[in-house]
Amino acid sequence: MSTGSLLVISGFSGAGKGTVIKKLLEEYDDYALSISATTRHPREGEVDGSSYFFMDREKFETMIGNDEFLEHAEYVGNYYGTPKKYVVDKLEAGINVILEIETVGALNVKKTYPAAKLIFILPPSAAELENRLKGRGTEDDATIAKRLSKAYKECDAVEAYEYIVINDSVEATAKTINMIAAEDSQTVEKTRKENNLDLIKDIKKGLEVYYKGE
Ligand code: 5GP
């Protein structure tokens, strides 16, 4: 049996990563989502062991000491990490594993696991990202402005990814990611970062007006 693919999926807040990943898990067999550990407090509705494994810093640091993480990073004052055992077991069983993590962690995964496929999900345009964030209706204008400013900063990290996928429809995006996992040559060619540099540039230009310099 061949091993599964390790898919590292990142994207700006509001780019629709969560919905696309949910679709992928629903539509296709042989995918599993890694559940991260974190020291941040649960948000309303989050469930321990399914949203995250919530823990204090002491427990997290013990796990670091025991080499139990595939990668870990500090993000806005909290630790986040990918427990190694689950990922390794699934991959060995031929299951594709999805990591939804931020950019520093993604690059670390690539160092320890070079076969990992780094995928960045982009919105069709900067204006569309703003629409989606506003359409969620869950955050105030100041928070949305912060997320857009952060997205501008994150544009530089996008170039470290191998595959760029535009999320214009949830179904099509999930399908594209499945084809990347299967190493379909046409899909790989279309989504390769090198073939999408202009697009990254356009999005960055569109986001520039939101940048607050932090
Ligand atoms: P949130 O607190 O909003 O759930 O997540 C904050 C950021 O941490 C998101 O960009 C999310 O993708 C990232 N993240 C979640 N789990 C992990 C992880 O295990 N490792 C790393 N490096 N980042 C993570």
Residues whose N, C-alpha, C, O or C-beta is under 5 A from the ligand:
A	BS01	5GP	S36 A37 H72 A73 Y75 Y80 G81 T82 E100 I101 E102 G105
